Amino acid sequence: MVKKVEGDLLAGDLKFAVVVSRFNDFITSKLLEGAIDVVVRHGGKEERVTVAYVPGSAELAVAALKLAKSGKFDAVVCLGCVIRGATDHYDHVAQLASRGIGEVGLQTGVPTIFGVVTADSLEQAIERAGSKQGNQGAKAMLAAVEMANLMKKL
């Protein structure tokens, strides 16, 4: 019989760091609300969440790395919003954020979750911050809870 190991969805006594981009704050503030809501709804406490603000999505990984290396957190969630414009700047920022956040988790062994909304328009971003597509911040925190619990079992 196969031995199955899974992380549960109980936040309990887990500690989380959330790194939030100030750029596109009208979206990222909603992502943060969704993330905090998940912690509370899954049995955790708001006071066990530390929030760090960075200027933009390109800076998420640097702060996430410092937080992950601190040993104080069971998981780190990175929240940002990159909306496509008339230039290729969007592609560079989205790629930098994605690669950097992924590297933090691999370097530290601390689950580091990509909760960056990448959208072609403001309307798409709004849909992913709590309307039609749900809240990507909440989904990112749910992944953090599950991964933090899985890491404790492995």
C-alpha positions as CSV (number, residue, x, y, z in Angstrom):
1,M,0.0,0.0,0.0
2,V,1.2,3.5,-0.9
3,K,2.0,5.8,2.0
4,K,0.3,9.1,1.4
5,V,1.5,12.3,3.1
6,E,-0.6,15.5,2.8
7,G,-0.8,18.9,4.5
8,D,-4.0,19.7,6.2
9,L,-5.8,23.1,6.0
10,L,-5.6,24.0,9.7
11,A,-3.7,27.2,10.4
12,G,-3.6,26.6,14.2
13,D,-0.3,27.8,15.6
14,L,1.4,28.3,12.3
15,K,3.3,31.6,11.7
16,F,3.1,33.3,8.4
17,A,4.9,36.2,6.8
18,V,3.2,38.1,4.0
19,V,5.1,40.4,1.7
20,V,2.8,42.9,-0.1
21,S,3.6,45.2,-3.0
22,R,2.5,48.8,-2.5
23,F,2.3,49.2,-6.3
24,N,-1.4,48.7,-7.4
25,D,-2.4,48.9,-3.7
26,F,-6.0,49.1,-4.6
27,I,-5.6,45.4,-5.7
28,T,-2.9,44.2,-3.3
29,S,-4.9,45.5,-0.3
30,K,-7.8,43.2,-1.2
31,L,-5.4,40.3,-1.7
32,L,-4.0,40.9,1.8
33,E,-7.5,40.9,3.2
34,G,-8.2,37.6,1.6
35,A,-5.0,36.1,2.9
36,I,-5.7,37.2,6.5
37,D,-9.3,35.9,6.2
38,V,-8.1,32.5,5.3
39,V,-5.8,32.3,8.4
40,V,-8.7,33.2,10.7
41,R,-11.2,30.9,9.0
42,H,-8.8,28.0,9.2
43,G,-8.2,28.3,12.9
44,G,-5.2,30.6,13.0
45,K,-4.7,33.9,14.7
46,E,-4.2,37.3,13.0
47,E,-1.4,38.1,15.4
48,R,0.6,35.2,14.0
49,V,0.9,37.0,10.7
50,T,3.6,39.5,10.0
51,V,3.1,41.8,7.0
52,A,6.0,43.5,5.2
53,Y,5.5,46.1,2.5
54,V,7.7,46.5,-0.5
55,P,7.5,49.1,-3.3
56,G,6.6,46.7,-6.1
57,S,6.4,43.1,-7.2
58,A,10.1,43.1,-8.3
59,E,11.1,43.6,-4.7
60,L,8.9,40.8,-3.2
61,A,11.6,38.1,-3.4
62,V,14.3,40.1,-1.6
63,A,12.0,40.6,1.5
64,A,10.7,37.1,1.2
65,L,14.2,35.7,1.4
66,K,15.1,37.7,4.5
67,L,11.9,36.5,6.2
68,A,12.3,32.9,5.2
69,K,15.9,32.8,6.4
70,S,14.9,34.3,9.8
71,G,13.5,30.9,10.9
72,K,10.5,32.6,12.4
73,F,7.9,31.6,9.8
74,D,6.3,28.4,8.6
75,A,5.5,29.9,5.2
76,V,5.9,33.2,3.3
77,V,3.2,34.5,1.0
78,C,4.1,37.1,-1.7
79,L,1.3,39.3,-2.9
80,G,1.5,41.7,-5.8
81,C,-0.2,42.9,-8.9
82,V,1.3,43.5,-12.3
83,I,-1.0,44.9,-15.0
84,R,0.1,44.9,-18.7
85,G,0.8,48.3,-20.2
86,A,1.9,49.6,-23.5
87,T,5.5,48.5,-23.1
88,D,7.2,45.2,-22.3
89,H,8.0,46.3,-18.7
90,Y,5.1,44.0,-17.5
91,D,6.9,40.9,-18.9
92,H,10.2,41.8,-17.1
93,V,8.5,42.5,-13.7
94,A,6.3,39.4,-13.8
95,Q,9.2,37.1,-14.8
96,L,11.5,38.6,-12.2
97,A,8.9,38.2,-9.4
98,S,8.0,34.7,-10.4
99,R,11.6,33.5,-10.7
100,G,12.7,35.2,-7.5
101,I,9.9,33.9,-5.4
102,G,10.4,30.4,-6.6
103,E,14.1,30.6,-5.8
104,V,13.4,31.7,-2.2
105,G,11.5,28.5,-1.5
106,L,14.1,26.3,-3.1
107,Q,17.0,28.1,-1.3
108,T,15.5,28.1,2.2
109,G,13.1,25.1,2.2
110,V,10.4,27.4,3.6
111,P,7.2,27.3,1.4
112,T,7.2,30.6,-0.4
113,I,4.0,31.1,-2.3
114,F,3.5,33.1,-5.5
115,G,0.4,35.3,-5.0
116,V,1.1,37.8,-7.7
117,V,-1.8,38.7,-9.9
118,T,-0.7,39.1,-13.5
119,A,-3.4,40.7,-15.7
120,D,-3.8,42.1,-19.1
121,S,-6.2,44.8,-17.8
122,L,-7.4,46.5,-14.6
123,E,-10.7,44.6,-15.0
124,Q,-8.9,41.2,-15.0
125,A,-7.0,42.3,-11.9
126,I,-10.2,43.2,-10.1
127,E,-11.7,39.9,-11.0
128,R,-8.8,38.1,-9.3
129,A,-8.9,40.3,-6.2
130,G,-12.3,39.1,-5.0
131,S,-14.9,39.3,-7.7
132,K,-15.5,36.7,-10.5
133,Q,-12.2,34.8,-10.1
134,G,-12.2,34.7,-6.3
135,N,-9.4,36.2,-4.3
136,Q,-5.8,35.2,-5.3
137,G,-4.5,36.3,-1.9
138,A,-6.8,33.9,-0.2
139,K,-5.8,31.1,-2.6
140,A,-2.1,31.8,-2.0
141,M,-2.6,31.7,1.8
142,L,-4.5,28.4,1.5
143,A,-1.6,27.0,-0.4
144,A,0.7,28.3,2.4
145,V,-1.3,26.6,5.1
146,E,-1.3,23.3,3.3
147,M,2.4,23.5,2.4
148,A,3.5,24.5,6.0
149,N,1.6,21.5,7.4
150,L,3.0,19.2,4.8
151,M,6.6,20.3,5.5
152,K,6.0,19.5,9.2
153,K,5.0,16.0,8.2
154,L,7.8,15.3,5.8
